[in-house]
Amino acid sequence: MDAARALLPLLLLATASFAQQTITIPPGRATTEGESEITPFIPWYSIGGQGRYQWLSGENRGPAIAGIAKLEMRRDGKSGAGFYPARTTDLEVVMAHTNAAAPSTVFADNYKGKVSTVVLPRRTLDLPDHSANVGMPAPWTVVILFDVPFSYNGTDDLLVEMSCLNTSPTGGYSLDAEDGVPVRSAHPDYVDPAGKCTTTMGSFEIFAPMTNFGFVNGEVRLGLFAMGAPAGQAGVLCLGLGDPNSTFDGRLCAPLRTSLDVTVPVTSANTTGWIGSPMHPLVLSFPDPQTTVRLRAQFAVLDTSRQPPMLPVALSDAVTWTVSSKGVLLATVWNDISATATAGQVVTRFVPVMRLTY
């Protein structure tokens, strides 16, 4: 009995040592779907089967984190099923501290102090099939265990780099992702372009051109238009912050992708089925949010050709406008030609949602 009591503190200490914690890039995405999707902007996509990618996050500053030993990614849950077969790739993973506000096209220049850690020396990694849509958010199916843990100081920004060789097969591979947002800007992401109804006027498609965006006199202005709606019918532009992603048990001809927080009455053109046009879009105005807001938009128009049990409504595909006055520091540096490239291109988008375990 005395020996058992003596061992108890050691057992508790051992149990605590195995307790694992996680963070996500960007924060808050453990159980929340990212706002974007990537299929080509990943190192195991390129036709040549090799590439080098860096992802920079300025959103994770906080407490220092020692011993990051695992990285995970997941399929995008917003898009429908696609052809994203399983594959193998010879992968190397590097982590470093960085400055996400000033990404360089030169890969080595993004390592703060020119210091980086090869957390996974190159080896063959099996990537699972991502063809099936398994909901939002998808499970963490891409799992990469590090040979060398990485310790994050919490005061600089985080960099994750992957390079690959001999990827087979190549081609698109769906991953959940987030986009960086420059200060005072906006960008649209089309949500599952295949998720739209077909009417007598063709495919019911929504358009959200960047030319119709602006901050004007303390307001945000967005322009939207659509084509392919049932001609000469009443409808609404549906706006919301949430995404029900529901066809109401198959009674809608496309999934509803907005939570209907606000509806704006519209009428489609009598002969063309257009709602607005590139030259004369439907313009929305609202106060500058002074933060980052993601607004989902989708058109719904009366369609009497739908027979019960279908609801007499046609839906366009949907778009998510990310409007920011604050900025979100995320960036991608990529080269899809060589795993040993010294330089690439910089975009502030297409950063995969990642979970790091320590």
N, C-alpha and C positions, 0 to 999 in steps of 0.2 A: 504493500500500500504506500509506504514512504517513497519507494522508487517511482511509483506511478505519479505521485504528487510532484516529485522532482522533475519528471519528464514533461509534465503538463505545460509549463512556460515555453519549453523548447518546441513542443508541438504547435502551440499557438503562434510562436514566432515563425515557424516554417509555413504555416497556413497563410499568415499575413504576407510572407515573401512571395507567395504564388498569386496573390491578388493582382489582377490586371485592370488597368484603366485605359481609356481611349480618348482621343481628340479627333476631330474631323477637319479637313481642309475643304472649304472654309468652315468655320465653327457653326454649330447648330444643325448639322445635316445628318446626324446619326439616325434619326427616324423621319426626316423631312426630305422630300425629293428635291434635287437640284433644279434650277430653272432652265438649264440648257441641256443639250445632248451633243455628243461627238461620235462620229463613226470614222472619219478619215484622219483626224488630228491626233493620232496615237502612233507609237513607234512600230507596232506590228501590223500596220495597214499597208504601207507603200508597196507598189508593184515589185520593186526590187527586193523586198523582204528585209530591208534594214532601214534604220533611221536613228536620230538622236533628238530627244525632247527634254526640255526643262519646264517645270511649272513653279511659279513664284507666288507665294501668298503673303500679303501684308496684313492679314486679318487675324492672325493667331497669336499676337503678342500677349504676354501675361506671365504666369509663373514659369520658372525654368522646369524643364522636363528631362529627366535622365533616363537613358536606356530604352529608347524607341526601338522595338525589335520586330515589328510586323507592319506591313502595309496591305490594305485591302481596297478594292474597287467593286463597283456593281454595275449592272445593266441599267440603261435608262428605262424608266417606267412610263414615260409620257407617250412614247411612240408605240405604234402597233407592232405586230410580229414582222420580222424581216429575215433576211438570209445572212446570219452572222455565225458561221460554223466554228467549231472548236479548232484550235491550231496549236502549234508548238513554235517557240522562238528561243533563241539564245540571248538571254537578257542580262544586262548589268544595271544595277541601281546605285545611284550616288545621292547623298544628302549634304546640305551645306547651309550656312547662314547667308543672307543676301539682303539686297535693298529692292523690294518689289516696286517702289515708286520710280525706279530708273533702270528698267531691264535693258541689257545690252544684247546686240545681235551676236556678240562674241561669247561663246559659252563660258570660257574660263573667267571672263570678266564679271560674271554673275556670282562667283564664289567670293564672299567677303574675305578680304585678306589673302585671296588666292588659296584658301584652305577648304578642302572638301573631304568627305569620307565615303569610300566605296563600301556601302553596307551590304551589297550582294555582288561578289565577283561573278563574271559572266558564267551562266549555266543555263541548261535547257529548262524552260518553264512550260507547263501545259496550261492552256487557256480554255475554259469551258465554252460550250455552245451557248450563245446569247440570242438565238433566233426567236425563242418564245417570249411573249410579253407576260411577265409574271406579277404585274401590279406595281404600285408605288408605296414606299420605295422598294426596289428589288433587294433580294438578299445579297450579302457581300460574297460574291462568287469568285472573284480574282483575289487570291491570297498569296502574298509574297513574304516569306520568312527571311529575316536578315541574318547573315553570318556575323556581322559586326554591328552592335547597337549604336544608335546616334543619340547624342545628348543635345537638346535644344536650350539655348540660354534664355529664351523668353523675351529678350529685348530687341533682337534683330528679327528680320523676316525669315520665312522658311523657304527652302528650295528642295524640290525633289526632281531628280533627273533619271531618265531611263534611256538606254540605247540597246538596240537589238540587231541581230544578224540571223540569217537563215530562217526567216519566218515562213511557215507553210501550213495551210494555204495563206495567201494574202487577201486584201480586200477589206471592206467595211466591217467594223466590229463595234457594236453599240456600248457606250458607257455613259452613265449619268455624269453631268458636268455643271459647272457654274461659269459665268462670264464676269470678267472685271468690268467695272463701270467708271469711266473717267468722270471727274467732277463736272457737275451741271451738264448732264448728257442723258441720252436715252437710246435704247435699241430694241427692235422687235425680234422675237423668236417665234417662228411658226410652229404650232403645237400639232404634231401628227398630221401632216398635210394630206394624208390619205383619209383622215377622219372627216369626211364631208359628204353631203347628200348629192345625188344626181337628179336634176329636174328636167323638164321639157326644154329648158334653155341651156342645158349642159351641166358641167361641174360647178357647184356653188362654192366659189372661192373668195376668201378675204384677202385684202392687200393693205399693207401698212408701210408706205414708203417713208424713208428717213427724211425726204425733202419736205414732208409735212409736219415735222417736229420743230418745236422751238420754245424757249423761255421768253415770254413777252410781258413786260409790265407786271412782274410778280406772279404770272400765271404760266402754266404748262399747257401747250397746245399740241394735240395729236390729230393726225388726219388718217381716215380709214375709208375704203370703198370696197365694193364687191361686185362680182359678175356671176351670172348663172342662177340667179334667184328666180322663182316662179314670177312670170311677168305680171305687172300691174297689181301686185298684192301688198297688203299691209303687213308690217313686221316690226321687229325691234332690234336694236343693237344691244346686246346683253353684255353688261360689264360686272366684274366681280374680282375679289381678291383670292377666292378659293377655286378649286378644280374638282367638281363631283365626278367627272369622267364616267358618266352613266348614260346608257341608252334606255333606261327605265324598262328593264326586262324586254328589250328588243322592240319597244314601241316607237322609238325614234330611229330614223334612218342613218344617224351619225351620233356619236357621243356628245353630250352636253359638257363643255369644258370650262364653264364659268359659273360662279355661285349666284349670279343674278342679283347682285347687291343694288344695281341701278339698271334701268332699261330706258332706251331712247327710241321714240317712235320713228319708223322709217317707212317709205313706200318704194317698191321697186318700179323701174321704168316699164311703161306699157308694152313696148315692142322688144326691148333688148334684155330685160331682167337685170339691168345694172342698178346698183344703189350707189349714187355718187359716181365719180369718175376720176381718172388721174388728174385732170385739170380742175375738177370741182369735187374734192373729197368731202365727206362728212367730218367736220372739225369739232373736236371736243376741247373744252377749256376747263381747267380747275386750278385752285391755288397751288403754288409751289409747295411741295410737301416738306421741304427742308430735310429730307432723309431719302432713303431708297424705298420705292414703292413698285410692286409688280402688279400690273393691272391686266387682267385677262379679258379679251374681247371676242365676241362671236355673234354673227347675224342669225336671226331666226325669222322666217317669213311663212305666212299661211300658204299651205299647199293642199288644196282640196282633192288632188289626185290620189292621195294616200288613203287606202281603204282600211277599215277597222280589222284587226285591233291596232293598227298603226295610228299614231297621232297625226293630225293634219298639219304638220309643220315640217319645213325643210330647214336644215342647219348648214351653215358654212363650216369650213374648218376654223380653227381658232388661232389667235396670236396673243402672246404675252409681251406687253410693253414694260420694260424695266426702266423706270425713271429715277434719276438720282441727282440730288444736289450735294451729296456727301462724298460720293466716290467709293468704290470697292476695289482694293488693290489686289488684283489677280492678273497674271500674265503667263503667256506661253511663248517659249522660244523653240523653234522647230526646224528640223532639216530632215526631209524624208528620202534623201538620196544616200547618205552615208552615216554609219554608226560612229565614225571617228571624225565627223565634220568639226571644224573649229568654229564655224559661224552658221547662223540660220536666220530665220525671219521672226519678228516679234509681233504678236497680236495680244490684245487684252481680253481674249476670250478662250473658250475651249479648255478650261482647267478641270480635269476629272475630279469628282467628289471622291476623297480618299479618307479612310479611317486608319489612324496610327495607334498601335497598341504599345504600351510601355509598362 
